[in-house]
Amino acid sequence: MPNHNRASQANTLAPGTVLMNRYELVRVAGRGGMSTVYVARDTHFRQVERLCAVKAMISHAPDEASRTLQRNAFEREAAMLATLRHPGIPQVFDFFTLDDISYLVLEFIEGEDLERLIGRSTAPIQEATLIDWALQILDVLAYLHSHEPEPIVFRDLKPSNVMLRPNGSICLIDFGIARVFQPLQRGTMIGTEGYAPPEQYRGIAEPRGDLYALGATLYHLATRLDPRLEPPFSLAERPPRTVNPSLSEGFEQIILRALAYNPSDRFSSATAMAEALRSLREPSSTQHKQQERLASPIVHAGTKTNLVADPVDTREQPRTATISATEIVWAARTGDEVRGTATIAGEVVYVGSYDGFLYALELDNGRLVWRFPTGRGVVTRPAVADGLVIFGSEDGAVYAVDQKTSSLRWRYLTALPVRSSPAVAGTLVVIGSDDGFCYTLDRESGQLAWRRHTRAPIRSSPLVVANRILVGSDDGSVYCWTVTDGHACWRRGLGGPVLSSPALLDAGIAIGCLDGRLYRLALDSGEIQWSVATAGPVVATPLVAGGLVLIGSADGTLYAIDQERGTVIWSQRLGAQITGSATVWKSLGFVGTVDGRLVAFTLDGDIRWSITVGAPIVATPAVAGGWLVVGALDGRIYALRVEA
C-alpha cells in the first residue's frame, strides 16, 4: 500500500493511500472548493470493516506564518468539534496535519442528502415529513446553540448538508465552517447564497441565522424552488402556499417567520421554533387527528421502513384471543420491527424500534411522549436511573437521554453495533458491544471507566451482583470481572456462543447457550454445577421464580427446571421458537413465541390463556401494575391489562 507523501502534485489522494499508518483511503466521497472528503477504512479494527470519513483541507497560504495560523485555527476547531455528542452530529474520531494538509476523521454517515433526494424524486414531500425532519434539525441546533462557554453557529445549513439515514433519522454534515460564535464578531461571510441570512453577508453570525437557513431549507423542500436561483432575500415575497397549496397555513407562517429579514423578527431560539412546529402536530379536532394519523412521509430508495408521522395514534384490536377477559388495550405503531424489550417506569413505557428511534409512550393509552433518533435500530432494553434513560443502538453508540425531555445528556461511541442491554451499577453503567468489549461508563458523564475485551461480539446483557459483573460472549465463554476496576475473576467456556444473559440464583447464575443447554455456574468460581439439554439453541435469558428456572428454547418448548438439582419439573410445548425470555407477575408467567403468540402460564405449567398478535414476538414481555407491554415484528407495541 502506498503511504502518504507530499500531495502538492495533485489535490486528490489515490485509493489505498494510508494516513497516520491507520486510515486507508477507499474512495472519494465528495469535493468542495477547499476540501476533499474520502471514505476510509480504519485498519486498527482488523477483524471487521470499520469505515470513517476523512476530510482533507489543503492550505493555500503563501507563507509559513500564515500556514501556522491556519493550522492552529484548524486544531482549535477540530478539538471543539470532538467534544460534541449528539446523534445528529457526526462523531469526530481524530485530526492531524501532514504536509500542509489538515485532516479531520469523522463518523461515516450512511444515507442520502436532502438535495439529492428532492433532485431525484417527483412526488412532493408531505408536510408531516418536513415537520419531522425540521424537529430533528432543531434538536441539533438547540444543542449547538446551548454549547458552553460559547454557542456554536452552524452557518451553512442547506439541503446538501442534511443527511437522511436509511432509518429516517437526520444528521447534519460538513462542519467545516462551523465555529465558536463570539457575539457581534465581524469577519468573512461564509455560507451559501440563498440560504445564508442577510446579517451573515455583513460578517455577523448568530444562532438566529441558522433558523433563517432552516427556513430557506424548508421552503426549498416544500416548494421545490431553489433559493439560490431566486433574488436575494425574496422568498417571503412568494409564500410557500402559492406554490404548494397542500401546505397548512400554520406551517407556512412558521417558514415565513424563520425567513424574516431582521433577526429580532425570527423565532428567539431553536427551541421556540420547535415548539411552534410541535403545536401543528397536536390536533384540535377529531378531523385533524384523522388526517394526521393517515399522513406518511416519503422514504428514499433503499430505506427499509416507512416512518409514520404520529406513530402512536393508531390502535388496533387483537386478531384472535382464546379468552375474552384479556384483551389488547392499545397498539402503538413504529416504523419497523420491535425486537427489544420495553421498560416500564412510572406511567411511561420506554422501548426501541428497528426504525432507529427510542420511544416514550404513555402507559395507559400509548400516546407518544417523545421519541429520540439514533443512527440505526434500537434493540436493547433501556435502563432508567435518576432521570436518565440509557440504551444502546446498532449505530454503535450508547446513549443517555433525559427521561422527561429526551434531550441528549451523553453519547459514548463503540466500534460496532450495541445489542447488549445496559445494567446500572451505582454510579456506573455496564454494557457490551459487537466489537467484543464490555464497557463500564460513568452514569452521569458517559466517560469510560474501564473496558475488557472478549474474542467475539457481546450480545448478552451484563448482570451485576455486588462487586461482580457477569456476561456472556459469542466466543462461547461467560466472563466475570470486578465492577470497580475490571479485574478478571474467572472465565468459563461453554459449548457454543452465549447470547443469553445470566440470571441470579443462590450462590450461582443460570445462563443459556446456543449449544441447546441451560447451565448453572458457581458465582464465585464459574464452575459448572449442572446443565440441562433442550432440543434447540437457547437464546433467551432464564427467569428465576418459585424455586424454578424457566427457559424457552428454539425447539418451541418452555422448560421449568429445579434450580438446585437441575432436573426438569415440567415442560410445555408452545409452538414455534421461543427466543424471548419469560417474565412473571404475581402468580402468572408470560412469554412470547416466534409464531406470534403471547402466552400466560402458571408456575405449575398450566396454560391460562394465549393471544395471537399476528407477528413474531422475540422480545420479553414487560409487566408492571397490571399492565403487560410487548413489541412484535410487525412494528407494533401491544399493551394489555392482566390479572393474576
C-alpha positions, 0 to 999 in steps of 0.5 A: 500500500502506498503511504502518504507523501507530499500531495502538492502534485495533485489535490486528490489522494489515490485509493489505498493511500494510508494516513497516520499508518491507520486510515486507508483511503477507499474512495472519494466521497465528495469535493468542495472548493477547499476540501476533499472528503474520502471514505476510509477504512480504519485498519486498527479494527482488523477483524471487521470493516470499520469505515470513517470519513476523512476530510482533507483541507489543503492550505493555500497560504503563501507563507509559513506564518500564515500556514501556522495560523491556519493550522492552529485555527484548524486544531482549535476547531477540530478539538471543539468539534470532538467534544460534541455528542449528539446523534445528529452530529457526526462523531469526530474520531481524530485530526492531524496535519501532514504536509500542509494538509489538515485532516479531520476523521469523522463518523461515516454517515450512511444515507442520502442528502436532502438535495439529492433526494428532492433532485431525484424524486417527483412526488412532493414531500408531505408536510408531516415529513418536513415537520419531522425532519425540521424537529430533528434539525432543531434538536441539533441546533438547540444543542449547538446553540446551548454549547458552553462557554460559547454557542456554536453557529452552524452557518451553512445549513442547506439541503446538501448538508442534511443527511437522511439515514436509511432509518429516517433519522437526520444528521447534519454534515460538513462542519467545516465552517462551523465555529465558536460564535463570539457575539457581534464578531465581524469577519468573512461571510461564509455560507451559501447564497440563498440560504445564508441570512442577510446579517451573515453577508455583513460578517455577523453570525448568530444562532438566529441565522441558522433558523433563517437557513432552516427556513430557506431549507424548508421552503426549498423542500416544500416548494421545490424552488431553489433559493439560490436561483431566486433574488436575494432575500425574496422568498417571503415575497412568494409564500410557500402556499402559492406554490404548494397549496397542500401546505397548512397555513400554520406551517407556512407562517412558521417558514415565513417567520424563520425567513424574516429579514431582521433577526429580532423578527425570527423565532428567539431560539431553536427551541421556540421554533420547535415548539411552534412546529410541535403545536401543528402536530397536536390536533384540535379536532377529531378531523385533524387527528384523522388526517394526521394519523393517515399522513406518511412521509416519503422514504428514499430508495433503499430505506427499509421502513416507512416512518409514520408521522404520529406513530402512536395514534393508531390502535388496533384490536387483537386478531384472535384471543382464546379468552375474552377477559384479556384483551389488547388495550392499545397498539402503538405503531413504529416504523419497523420491527420491535425486537427489544424489550420495553421498560416500564417506569412510572406511567411511561413505557420506554422501548426501541424500534428497528426504525432507529428511534427510542420511544416514550409512550404513555402507559395507559393509552400509548400516546407518544411522549417523545421519541429520540433518533439514533443512527440505526435500530434500537434493540436493547432494553433501556435502563432508567436511573435518576432521570436518565434513560440509557440504551444502546443502538446498532449505530454503535453508540450508547446513549443517555437521554433525559427521561422527561425531555429526551434531550441528549445528556451523553453519547459514548461511541463503540466500534460496532453495533450495541445489542447488549442491554445496559445494567446500572451499577451505582454510579456506573453503567455496564454494557457490551458491544459487537466489537467484543468489549464490555464497557463500564461508563460513568452514569452521569458523564458517559466517560469510560471507566474501564473496558475488557475485551472478549474474542467475539461480539457481546450480545448478552446483557451484563448482570451485576451482583455486588462487586461482580459483573457477569456476561456472556460472549459469542466466543462461547465463554461467560466472563466475570470481572470486578465492577470497580476496576475490571479485574478478571475473576474467572472465565468459563467456556461453554459449548457454543456462543452465549447470547443469553444473559445470566440470571441470579440464583443462590450462590450461582447464575443460570445462563443459556447457550446456543449449544441447546443447554441451560447451565448453572455456574458457581458465582464465585468460581464459574464452575459448572454445577449442572446443565440441562439439554433442550432440543434447540439453541437457547437464546433467551435469558432464564427467569428465576421464580418459585424455586424454578428456572424457566427457559424457552428454547428454539425447539418451541418448548418452555422448560421449568427446571429445579434450580438446585438439582437441575432436573426438569419439573415440567415442560410445555410445548408452545409452538414455534421458537421461543427466543424471548425470555419469560417474565412473571407477575404475581402468580402468572408467567408470560412469554412470547413465541416466534409464531406470534403468540403471547402466552400466560402460564402458571408456575405449575405449567398450566396454560391460562390463556394465549393471544395471537398478535399476528407477528413474531414476538422475540422480545420479553414481555414487560409487566408492571401494575397490571399492565403487560407491554410487548413489541412484535415484528410487525412494528407494533407495541401491544399493551394489555391489562392482566390479572393474576 
